[in-house]
């Protein structure tokens, strides 16, 4: 059985509340979502019934995710929570439940199984950075070295 690792969007979509399966998340994601159904004590019930386990990913896996996010160009679009959940999925060799495209892209580049929630998901994406001012393209740049404008990114498939 593959370990299911949940990001914040999974909680907002109600995934752990509608399943009897054991799921995992990180302390950072837990802090972000613990207010959901707080009045009903739903997350407390998940934890007490061992249907939700909160695990801190090991540092080496977090560092691997940060390196891969840098390579893919997604690092600026990932929060600490996002990095932690990808790292935990990598550590547990699990499947990541998410609809976040940046999270999904980094996870797929790390050969992790990604299960979308409410979208059809996305294939691996390679990014190209372009300057809206002078129309130049770059492999990586946040500021255009030609005109000084802030660059934007788009899929290299476009």
C-alpha positions as CSV (number, residue, x, y, z in Angstrom):
1,X,0.0,0.0,0.0
2,X,1.3,3.4,-0.9
3,X,1.4,6.1,1.7
4,X,-1.0,9.0,1.0
5,X,0.6,12.3,1.7
6,X,-1.8,15.3,1.9
7,X,-1.0,18.9,1.1
8,X,-3.3,21.7,2.3
9,X,-5.6,21.6,-0.8
10,X,-6.4,18.0,0.2
11,X,-7.8,19.1,3.5
12,X,-9.8,22.0,1.9
13,X,-11.3,19.4,-0.5
14,X,-12.3,17.2,2.4
15,X,-10.1,14.2,1.3
16,X,-9.1,12.9,4.8
17,X,-12.6,13.4,6.2
18,X,-14.2,11.2,3.5
19,X,-11.8,8.3,3.7
20,X,-10.9,5.5,6.1
21,X,-7.4,5.3,4.7
22,X,-4.3,6.4,6.7
23,X,-2.9,9.7,5.5
24,X,0.2,11.6,6.3
25,X,1.0,15.3,6.4
26,X,3.7,17.6,7.9
27,X,3.6,19.8,11.0
28,X,3.7,22.9,8.7
29,X,0.7,21.8,6.7
30,X,-1.1,20.8,9.9
31,X,-0.6,24.3,11.3
32,X,-2.0,25.7,8.0
33,X,-5.2,23.6,8.1
34,X,-5.9,22.8,11.8
35,X,-8.8,25.4,11.8
36,X,-10.8,23.3,9.3
37,X,-13.9,21.8,11.0
38,X,-12.4,22.9,14.3
39,X,-15.8,23.2,15.9
40,X,-16.6,19.6,15.0
41,X,-13.2,18.3,16.2
42,X,-12.8,16.5,12.8
43,X,-9.0,16.8,12.6
44,X,-8.6,15.7,16.2
45,X,-10.7,12.6,15.5
46,X,-8.5,11.8,12.5
47,X,-5.4,12.0,14.6
48,X,-6.8,10.1,17.6
49,X,-8.1,7.3,15.3
50,X,-4.7,7.1,13.6
51,X,-6.2,8.0,10.2
52,X,-3.9,11.1,10.1
53,X,-0.2,11.0,11.0
54,X,1.8,14.2,11.3
55,X,5.5,13.6,10.5
56,X,8.4,16.0,10.1
57,X,10.4,15.1,6.9
58,X,14.1,14.4,7.4
59,X,16.4,17.3,6.4
60,X,18.1,15.4,3.6
61,X,14.7,15.0,1.8
62,X,13.9,18.6,2.2
63,X,17.3,19.6,0.7
64,X,16.7,17.2,-2.2
65,X,13.3,18.9,-2.9
66,X,14.8,22.4,-2.7
67,X,17.5,21.4,-5.2
68,X,15.0,19.9,-7.6
69,X,12.7,23.0,-7.3
70,X,15.6,25.2,-8.2
71,X,16.3,23.0,-11.3
72,X,12.7,23.0,-12.4
73,X,12.2,26.8,-11.8
74,X,9.4,26.2,-9.3
75,X,11.3,27.3,-6.2
76,X,9.8,30.8,-6.1
77,X,6.3,29.3,-6.3
78,X,6.7,26.9,-3.4
79,X,6.0,27.7,0.2
80,X,7.8,26.0,3.2
81,X,4.6,23.9,3.6
82,X,4.8,22.8,-0.1
83,X,8.4,21.8,0.2
84,X,7.8,19.9,3.4
85,X,5.0,17.8,1.9
86,X,7.0,16.9,-1.2
87,X,9.9,15.9,1.1
88,X,7.7,13.7,3.2
89,X,6.2,12.1,0.2
90,X,9.8,11.4,-1.1
91,X,10.8,10.1,2.3
92,X,7.8,7.7,2.6
93,X,7.9,6.8,-1.1
94,X,4.2,7.6,-1.1
95,X,1.7,9.3,-3.4
96,X,1.1,13.0,-3.1
97,X,-2.5,14.2,-3.1
98,X,-2.6,17.8,-4.5
99,X,-4.0,20.1,-7.1
100,X,-1.1,22.6,-6.8
101,X,0.7,22.8,-10.1
102,X,4.1,23.8,-8.7
103,X,4.0,21.1,-6.1
104,X,2.9,18.6,-8.7
105,X,5.6,19.6,-11.1
106,X,8.5,19.2,-8.6
107,X,7.0,15.9,-7.3
108,X,6.7,14.5,-10.9
109,X,10.3,15.6,-11.7
110,X,11.3,13.5,-8.6
111,X,9.4,10.6,-10.0
112,X,6.7,10.7,-7.3
113,X,3.2,9.6,-8.0
114,X,0.8,12.6,-7.9
115,X,-2.9,12.2,-7.5
116,X,-5.0,15.3,-8.5
117,X,-8.1,16.1,-6.5
118,X,-10.4,18.3,-8.6
119,X,-8.3,18.8,-11.7
120,X,-7.0,16.5,-14.4
121,X,-3.5,17.2,-13.1
122,X,-0.5,18.3,-15.2
123,X,2.4,16.7,-17.0
124,X,5.9,17.6,-16.1
125,X,6.5,21.2,-17.0
126,X,9.7,22.9,-18.1
127,X,9.7,26.7,-17.7
128,X,10.9,29.4,-20.0
129,X,11.3,32.9,-18.6
130,X,10.4,35.9,-20.8
131,X,10.6,39.6,-20.5
132,X,7.3,41.3,-21.2
133,X,9.2,44.6,-21.9
134,X,11.7,43.6,-24.6
135,X,10.3,40.1,-25.4
136,X,13.6,38.3,-24.7
137,X,13.6,34.7,-23.4
138,X,15.8,33.2,-20.7
139,X,16.3,29.8,-19.1
140,X,16.4,31.4,-15.6
141,X,16.1,35.0,-14.6
142,X,13.8,37.0,-12.4
143,X,15.0,40.4,-13.8
144,X,15.7,40.9,-17.5
145,X,19.4,41.6,-17.9
146,X,18.6,43.6,-21.1
147,X,15.9,46.1,-20.0
148,X,15.6,45.5,-16.2
149,X,11.9,44.4,-16.3
150,X,10.6,41.7,-14.0
151,X,10.4,38.4,-16.1
152,X,7.5,36.1,-16.2
153,X,7.4,32.4,-16.8
154,X,5.5,30.2,-19.2
155,X,5.6,26.5,-20.1
156,X,8.2,25.7,-22.7
157,X,5.5,23.7,-24.5
158,X,3.6,26.8,-25.5
